[in-house]
Amino acid sequence: MKQVFFLLIFCIASPVLISAQQTDTAIVPKDSLAITSSTQVLIKHDSSVIIQNSLLNSTGIPVSLAVKYKKVRSGDAMFYLLTALVLLLAFFRFFFPRYFSNLFRVFFNTSLRQSQLTDQLLQAKLPSLFFNLFFIISGGLYIYFLLVYYHWVNLQNSWVVIGSCIGLLGFIYFFKFCTLKFTGWITGYKEETNTYVFILFLINKIMGIFLVPFIILMAFSDNIIVKTAVLISLGITGFLLLLRFFRSYGLLQNQLKVSRFHLLLYIVGLELLPLLLIYKGLVILLNKNL
């Protein structure tokens, strides 16, 4: 009896369940079809607007552009280096004020007849050494920024190039100092050689001080200002180099009986030619490394 009773109930309830299920399934497709049709209409409308727009190249061939990440080079290390250079000059100016003032007084005295000031500079061995080292550092930095300005070096190896410039400049003047001392000892002209060495390093010290503002301008200024700083600094450097020889000739021509022609040969053979050879070697070496 129980089985017959449950069978009757199932037969009565199954049509109701089937009709309810058909009603629910019929409603869902109508909604989805309505949403899909409206979306297609919007897409067609937007695409027609894009095609009709003359400012958009919608009919052209798509082009893919490679994304290159820009490498940001920080100038903080160079800023601290130049700050240390200025502080070093201020340190020398503070602890050796008399030597600093006598240096400029003797430099602007064209005849160098003030023997007392000259003797004071010659006797101050420690300040002289410090200012010579300062010239080597500032001159090396100036040469580095000249190489950067003419695009002869790779900025990725900047510290190696800076160290090479400072070391090479120091080696050149150390070799020149030893050569002049040895020449004076061999020939017996020690006093004349010492006078020439004094004038040589006197002007080098002045040059090292004058190059500091130009180094700062070349490091952090725009291209127009850098170009102007390079031209002015090269003019001042050339003038000081020529002044070094003319002042030496004015003091030593009566003692050594040196003619102007022999002085010109000395300038070309022992001063300009080695610098040109070093310049040519640096250009060849840097072009291979680029």
Residue, then its C-alpha position, 0 to 999 in steps of 0.5 A: m500500500k505504501q508503494v502504491f501511495f508514493l507512486l500516485i503522489f509522484c505521478i501527480a507532482s511530476p507535471v507541476l515540477i516539469s512545467a516550473q523547470q521549463t518556465d525558469t529555463a525559458i526566462v534566462p536565455k531571453d535575458s542573456l540574448a537581450i544583453t548580448s544584442s545590446t552589447q553588440v550594438l554598442i561595439k558596432h557603434d563605437s567601431s564606426v565612430i573610430i573608423q570615421n575619426s580622421l585623427l585616428n589611423s584605425t585602418g593602418i597596419p599595427v606596429s609594435l614598439a619595443v619598450k626601452y627602460k631609461k637608465v638613470r645616472s645619478g650625479d651625486a657622487m660627482f657632486y660630492l667629489l667636486t664639493a670635496l675639491v672646493l673644501l680642499l682648496a678652502f682648507f689650504r686657504f685657511f691653514f696656509p693664508r700667507y703662502f696663498s697670498n704670496l702665491f698670487r703676489v709673486f704671480f702678478n709680479t711679472s719680473l719676480r724681483q721680489s726675492q723675499l716673497t720668492d724665498q718664502l715660497l721656496q722655503a714653504k715645502l709642505p704648502s707647495l707640495f699640497f698645492n701641487l697635488f691640488f693642481i694634479i687633481s683639478g687638472g685631471l678632472y678638467i681633462y676628464f670633463l674635456l673628454v666627456y664634452y668631446h664624447w671621447v669617453n664612456l660614462q660607464n667607466s667614468w671613475v676609471v677615466i678620472g683616476s687615469c687622467i689624474g694619474l697620468l698628469g701626475f706622472i707627466y709632471f713628476f717625470k718632468f721634475c726629475t728630468l729637469k733636476f737631473t739636467g741641472w745636476i749634469t750641466g751644472y746649472k742648478e740655480e737656473t734649473n731651480t728657477y725654471v722649476f719654480i716658475l713652472f710649478l708656480i703657474n701650475k698652482i695658479m692654473g689649478i685654482f683657476l680651473v675649479p669654477f670651470i670644472i663645476l660649470m662643465a659638470f652641472s651646466d647646460n650645453i651652451i654654458v659648458k661650451t662657453a666654459v670650455l672655450i674660456s678655460l682653454g684660452i686661459t690655459g693656453f695663455l698660462l702655458l705661454l706665459r710660463f715660457f716667456r717668463s722663464y725666458g725673460l729670467l734666464q736669457n742673460q744667464l744661459k744665453v738662450s736665443r728665442f729660436h732655441l726656446l721655440l725648439y724647446i717648447v715644441g720638442l719637449e713640451l708640445l710634442p709629448l702632449l700631442l703624442i699622449y693625446k693621440g694615444l688616448v684618442i686611439l685607446l678610447n676609440k677602441n674601448l667605445 
